[in-house]
């Protein structure tokens, strides 16, 4: 006889599959763990431009990618009456409001502060901070991705969040050993977007004394500047970062907005790679002894030189603070605790 499900869980957000951003890369292994723990898990997220609606194969839960994820999530809430609705990131307020209207339990994973407080490089975005904070305060459980984030959410809304660090499955980022004939040599920036500090990096790259790489999308309008910098290569999006880490001597994190965790710090440290990080948001918390902080752009070259002297073992020890297994167990415990709370009361419309 099949084991009855522990409970019905619905994850709904704009982004999940394909898992590209840090929030999606963290949520997918958590949903897998919930399914393997006996929960009946369904996910729904939005299509990327040019895509076609589809279901996702090879997962231990049912996942669909649709044109209107919020409308689909509302239908699933009506049809299945999930025991818990989980959401995060862009679109989370809309999902929460749908769940509130149906008196469903809710769990919000807060993955950044872009929707809750003004941030550098997002000044032109139309964001309803008040609506987002209002929904956040009504969620049954809020999960922050760092102690820094927990403190900031307390300051912004008065709520007390739980902390679960992003789930970074080490085997997905641990590069193979590099032959001595092909040593790690590059200074690498993991994203070419403005809010991730690409302009700072391009400005300082000639002073770094090593060849440089920029991964991920490149901010529009930076092509000419990149072409003029003969020490920098743009390698674009890499679905597998292990080959990049295999040849990276030092990773640079230069986020201009409030970085609320900085998962690439841990990815690099897993490989024994030190990090030079701009001292913004949670970078100090995540970096620990796994690299060097800098506070203004002109300090980056010195920070890189100093970081290159940090032993690999210290970097790897820092990464172990964020080991994936304990974070998964913590998240599973929070879900179980929430499901054992009294069911929300109210009149179903």
N, C-alpha and C positions, 0 to 999 in steps of 0.2 A: 504493500500500500504506500502511495506517495506521501511524503511528509507534508503536513499542511504548512502553508506559508506563514512566516513570522508576522507578516503584515504586507499591505499593498503600498508601495512607494511610487510616487510620480516625480520625476525630475523634469523641469521645464525651464528653458532659458534660450536666449537667442543663439548662443554658441555652445556647441559640444563636439559634434562631428562635422567635418574632420577636426580632430583634436590638434589645434595649432598653438593657441595662446596658453599661457601658464595655467589659467583657471581651468580650462578644459583638460589639459594634460594631468591636472591633479584630480579632477572630478571623475574621469573615466575609470581609473583604478579603484576609486572608492565605490562607485556603482557596481563594479565587478565584485568587490569584496562583499557588498551588501547582498548581491544575488547569491553568492556562494555561501553566505551565512543563513540562507533560507528565506530571504525576503523576495516577494514578487515585485520586481523592479521594471518600470517602464520609463523611457526617456523620450522627449520630443524637443527638437531644436530647429532653428531656421535654416533654410537653404542659403548658401553663398550665391552671389550673382552668377548667373549662367548655369547653375546646377539644376538637377531634376529631382523631384521628390523620390525618396527611396527608403527602404529599411536597411539597417546596418547588419551585415553578416558577421558571424564569428564572435559575438558577444554573449555572455551568459544572462543577458537581459534583453528585453525587446526595445529596440531603439529605432525611431523614425525621424527623418529629416523632411520637413514640410515647408510650404510657402508661407503659411501664417501660423507660426508656432503657438501664439497666444490663443487664437481661436481653437486650435486643435487641443491645447491644454485644457481649455474650458470644457470642451466636449468630453475629454477623458475624465475630468473631475465629475461631470454629471453621470457618465456611464459607469464608472468603476468605483466612485466614492473612495478614493485612496485614503489610507490611514495617515499618510504624511505627504505633504507637497514640499519638495526641495527645489530651491532655485538659487541663482547667483548671477552677478554681472548685469550686462545690458538686458533689459526686459524684465528684470526681477520684480520691480514694483508692480507691473501689470499682472504678473503671475500671482503675486501675493494678494492683490486686490480681488482677483477671481476666487482665490481660495478663501479669503475672509468672507466674501459674499455667500459662500457655501458652508461656512462653519467648519472648515477643514484645518487640521493641524498644519503648521508651517515651520520650515527651517530655512533660514537665509544664511548662505555662506557669503560673507563680504570679502571680496577679493581685491578691491582697491577703493580709494576714496574719491574717485572721479565724480561719482554721482551724489556725493554727500558734502563736499566742500570745494571751493574754487581751487583749481590746480594750474600750475604753469603749463603752457602750450595748449590748454583747453579753453582759453578765454572766449573763443568765438562759438563755442557749443551752446545750444539751447538746452539747459538742464534744469529741471524743476527740483532743486535741492529740498525744498519744504515737503513736497509730495514723497520724495524718496525717504527722507528722514521719518516722516509720519508712518509710512509702511514698515520701515525697519523697526520702529518702536512697538508696532503691533504684532510682529512675528513672535511665534511661541518660543523659538530658539534662534539666536544669532551666533554664528561661528566666525571668529576673526582668524586671520591667517598669521598673526604674530602678536606678541605682547604689546608691541607698539600700536598695532591696529586696535587692540582691545582698549588701550588707554585713549586713543583718539575718538573711538566710538562713544566712550563714556563722556568725553568732553563735549562731543557734538550732540548727543541725544539723551544722555543719562542712563542708557541701558548697560547691563553687565553681560558681555559676550563671553562665550567659551572660546578657548584657543586650540585650534588644530593647525599645525604647520602644513604647508602644501605637501602633498604626497609625491615624492620623487623616487620612483623605483630605480634603485641604483644600477641595476644591470642594463637599463635602457640608456645610460649615459657613460658607463665605464668603458673607456677606450682600450683597445689592445695595446700591449707594450710597444713602444716605438723603437725601431732599430737604432743603434748608435750612429749609423751612417745617415739617419734622417731625424735629427733631433728636433725637439719642440723649439720653434723659433719665432712664431707670430705673436703679436699683441692683437688681441681680438675683441671687437665690440659685437655683442650678440644681437643687436638690432640697429637698423639704419634709420629709425624714425626720429623725428625732432624731439619728442618728449623723452626719448631714451638717450639723448645727448649726442646725436650724430654730428652736429655742428661743432660742439666742443671737441669731439674726437678728431675731426678733420683739421681743426685749427691747430691742435697739438701734435698730430701725427708726425710731422717732420722732425720734432724734437724727441721722439721716443727711441730713436737709435736702432730700431728693428723694423722689419717689414710688418705691415698691419693688414688685418682682415676685418671686413664688416659683413655680418650675416643678416639674413632676414630682408624684409622689404626696405627699399631706400626711399626716404622722404622725397616727394616730388620737388623738382627744382634744384636738387643737389648734384645732378649728373655732371654739370660743367666743373663744379668745385672738386668733385671726386676725380675727374679725369686729369685735373691739374695737379693732383697729389700723387706723385709717382711711387710713393712708398705704400700706397693703400690699394687693396683689391676688394671689390664687392663680389661676394660669392652667392648672394641671394638666399632664398629660403632653403634650409636643410631639414628634411624630415627626420634625419638621423644625425645628431650632433657629434657622435663619437669620432668620425674622421676629422672633424674640426678640432675637437679637444685633443686628439692625438698629436696635433702639430701646433698647439697653443702653449706658449710659455707663460703668458699672463693674460687674464681676462680683465677687461675694463667695464665697469658698471658706472654709467654717467647720467643716470636718470635725473631729469630736471623737475619732475613732479614728485609728490610724496610716495616714494616706493614703499609699499607696505610689507614686502618680504624680500624679494630679489632672488628667485629660485635659481637663476643662472650662477649665483655665487656658490650655492651648494653643488650644482652640477659640476662646476669647475673643481671645487675642493674635493669632490669624490675622486677625481683624477689626480689629486695632488697638485693641482694648478692654483697658484696664488691669484688674488684678485686685488685690483686697485679700484676702490669704490668711492664715488662722491658721497659725502656724508649728508644724505637726505633720508628722511623717513626712517624705515626700519633697517637700513643697510648696516648701521653700527651693530645692531642686535644680531643680524644674520652673519655678518662677516666674522665676528669674534676675533680669533687670532689667525684666521685664514687669509690674511692679506693686509693691506694698508688703506686707510681712509685719506681722502684729500678734500679740501673745503672750497677751493677756487680753481678755475681751469689751469692757471699757470703752475699749479702744484702737481698736475698729472704726471709729467715726466719724472719728477723725483719720486712720486709715489710708485710708479712702475719699477724704477730701479730698486727701490727698497723692497717692494713686494717680491721681486725676483730672488731675493735672498731668503725668503721664508721657506723653511724646509717642507718637503712634500708631506711628511708625516704629520706636521702640525695642521696642514690644510685638511688632510684626511680625517684627523681627529675632530676638527671642527665640523666636517660634514656629518659625522656620526651623531652629533647632537640632534639631527633632523632625520634620523633613520626612518624609512617609510613604515615598517611594521608597527612600531608603537603608535604612530599617528593614525594608521588605519584602525587599530584596536581602540584608540581613544574616540574616534569618530563613531565606530560601531556602538560603543558604550553610550555615547550621547544620544544616538538614535533610539536605542533601546529604552533609555531613561525617558525620553520624550514620549514614546509610545505608551509607556506605563502611566503617564499622567492622565488625569481625568479628561474625557473627551470634551471638547468645547461645546458649550450649550448655545442654543439659539434656534431660531426658526429657519428651516431650510426653505428658500424661496420657491 
